[in-house]
Amino acid sequence: MSKKLHVLVVLALLVGLVGAFAQPAAAQQPVKELTILWAEWDPATYLAELMKDYEKEAGVKVTVKQEPWGSFLDVVSKEWAAKGTAFDLVVGDSQWLGQAASEGHYVELTDFLTETGLKDTVTEATLKYYAEYPTGSGRYWAFPTEGDANGMAYRKDLFEDPDEMAAFKEKYGYDLGVPKTWAELMDIAKFFTRPDENLYGVAIYTQKDYDAITMGFQNVMWGFGGEWADENNDPRGAINNEGAVQALEFYRELWTCCAPPGSSNIFFPEVNNYFISGQVAMGMNYFAFFPALANPATNPYAESTGYFAMPAGPTGERFAALGGQGMSINAYLPPERIEAAKGLIKWFGREDVQAKWAQLGGYTCNKKVLASPEFLEVAPFNAAFAESMEMVKDFWNVPVYAQLLEVAQRELHTYVVGGEGTAKETLDRIAEEHYKILSAAGLIKEATQ
């Protein structure tokens, strides 16, 4: 081959290559379906119903896959370990945030929530506890989806009975009504505890599995001035301070004096059962489980059941243990699916969609919807729910939260139900064990000896 011909061949090959690269890339196929994974309960069913509207508007079919609560975390954890894409979005517990964010399982949504303005549409507490990690960092990994908190149900027919009111006033010197403080709640619980009538003052969380007794105790602890840790994440002197000790003594007394028989290991279903059976005047539960109490088909006292937010402690402050979840995006998805998932969250966060979500039975975190007359009047417990969502606090959401929770559950149950040791000794043990766990994880900012 001549030198000239060789040059021409090379040029032809180069032109061909340039032409090939210049061809337009095959257009990406639009995402036409998404999967949301959530626990198996009524809110997930409501979400599936809501997503029919999204399919009509966006042309994207959304499947809400429900997993039983007992295996929900296991399924998610296995998918994380495999870096799988079996779900596009997950409505996960707030306590998962630390692990999911630090291990790279969730897409960071900070810029997305800020640029779309979505972070300003929800209550500050839900943004902090459902979406932010680390605490105070301004970094977000979820959109607050299902708000929830502990509240109280009570028997209005008992509280408003003229004879009961007169007897209470004579005994305690003030009017019987919704308790404004924990001290008043104790008086009321003792007043209505009548074993010979199979009536007891209150049903409270005591279950030692997962997080029940810890959630119940928190409601009291924060109002008495206790905290899980100080500003440096050091639990010593916070979870075992004088206020926390008094709160734990109070919680044990409340259970000992005024809880129904057989309530030594109970959570949300048992509390509702005691209430529905007419055995208690008050019941502690998450708002997510109050619809059963408002339904005449399941609660014979539905028409005379009232609801209130947690009362104040000696500090004058009121707090409620947080429940609920935020919606996060699976970090192992391809870019086009991540963008499609963001599009769904943007739609879900719209005020009109949040209003529909609330109408269906979901617990919106949207500030405007929570304050609207329509929301406050649609269910008898919604006013107390809206009030509670302004005063919620949460347990740890750090990667080692499960270790911290196991200690708290074990020690609190041993004291409250088992009656072993003192409140101070119990909280001292929790403080020391939590300190070791947090120190080993490098989570104490200024550890002191």
Sequence and secondary structure as in RCSB ss.txt:
>XXXX:A:sequence
MSKKLHVLVVLALLVGLVGAFAQPAAAQQPVKELTILWAEWDPATYLAELMKDYEKEAGVKVTVKQEPWGSFLDV
VSKEWAAKGTAFDLVVGDSQWLGQAASEGHYVELTDFLTETGLKDTVTEATLKYYAEYPTGSGRYWAFPTEGDAN
GMAYRKDLFEDPDEMAAFKEKYGYDLGVPKTWAELMDIAKFFTRPDENLYGVAIYTQKDYDAITMGFQNVMWGFG
GEWADENNDPRGAINNEGAVQALEFYRELWTCCAPPGSSNIFFPEVNNYFISGQVAMGMNYFAFFPALANPATNP
YAESTGYFAMPAGPTGERFAALGGQGMSINAYLPPERIEAAKGLIKWFGREDVQAKWAQLGGYTCNKKVLASPEF
LEVAPFNAAFAESMEMVKDFWNVPVYAQLLEVAQRELHTYVVGGEGTAKETLDRIAEEHYKILSAAGLIKEATQ
>XXXX:A:secstr
  HHHHHHHHHHHHHHHHHHHHS         EEEEEEESSHHHHHHHHHHHHHHHHHS EEEEEEE HHHHHHH
HHHHHHHT  S SEEEEEGGGHHHHHHTT B   HHHHHHTSGGGTB HHHIIIIIBSSTTS  B  EEEEEEEE
EEEEEHHHHT HHHHHHHHHHHSS  SS SBHHHHHHHHHHT BGGGTBEEEE     STTHHHHHHHHHHHHTT
  SS TTS  TTTTTSHHHHHHHHHHHHHHHHH  TT TT  HHHHHHHHHTT EEEEEEEGGG HHHH TTT T
TGGGEEEE   B TTS   EEEEEEEEEEBTTS HHHHHHHHHHHHHHTSHHHHHHHHHHT    BHHHHHSHHH
HHHSTTHHHHHHHTTSEE    STTHHHHHHHHHHHHHHHHTT  S HHHHHHHHHHHHHHHHHHTT  TT   
